[in-house]
């Protein structure tokens, strides 16, 4: 009928398939051929077909299960998981057990529809995302989940106007405090290692905290003291080698992550630049390796226990129909040997 909302029957009629096939195609089931799936999805888009959330919920029974999707990180060796997330994983698992939920853990795959993979197939009541790769691409994808009112929450940057809900660290404020500590130690030429682009808003916020501390202390922001680096030891090592080879003078380094800092430490050791006597070094995250490096690494600790609890609690509140908001956690400066001086 003209003006009526399209149904799965309409799509099935146009595509020449059954209604169950339409349902499977819309959730990217492997039981449907690629050609059929593409035809069904094209017709659904043409008809502006939307999943009826209320009807779906009436049909669905709670799975009492949450899905934890972890972004693959090939730069971190065979585990493919950023070690920072390993600490948070334990907290999320415990928080689920306390709330009576099972936890389904999986790597994020290059799927067209995460909700179809988990929530729409009733495998999980909601999704927790750890890691996001390229944030700009990730934001576009979760915007689609937000449009259909899927239940999900992300550990990541808390930004104005972003889709969905995020729990994250006060990256800017924590970085500001870390660089302030270096300045109080008398360091004059402080370098920054990390990605300062829109693709990595957490690192960008840490860079902004770094620059704000320098400006507050009336120090010049020297572009020669900033080297791009991803969150891997190899990237940190290469960035530090590039900074050393450039001939730029520096007596301190603020790295956007502990992995970058540990790679930088290796490069400094190779050229006999003593840490912390000649160069103070601070990282960010407080991963397990930080306290076992030589010298042990000064870093910004993110509260992974509280973060895991909030991710689970807020997601369950969202599933239960409650109103939630994104939230930032404070970081804590942990002073160890690589910095020199007391906090």
LINDASUL-V756497 format. One record per helix or strand of 2 or more residues. SS is the DSSP state (@ for helix, = for strand). FROM is the first residue (numbers start at 1). TO is the last residue. If there is no record, write none. Layout:
BEGIN
ss->SS from->FROM to->TO
ss->SS from->FROM to->TO
END
This chain:
BEGIN
ss->@ from->8 to->15
ss->@ from->19 to->26
ss->@ from->34 to->46
ss->@ from->53 to->59
ss->= from->65 to->70
ss->@ from->74 to->79
ss->@ from->83 to->98
ss->= from->102 to->107
ss->@ from->114 to->117
ss->= from->126 to->130
ss->@ from->135 to->147
ss->= from->152 to->155
ss->= from->166 to->169
ss->@ from->171 to->184
ss->= from->190 to->193
ss->@ from->198 to->216
ss->@ from->223 to->225
ss->= from->226 to->227
ss->@ from->233 to->245
ss->= from->252 to->255
ss->@ from->258 to->270
ss->= from->280 to->282
ss->@ from->288 to->292
ss->= from->298 to->301
ss->@ from->304 to->319
ss->= from->327 to->329
ss->= from->332 to->334
END
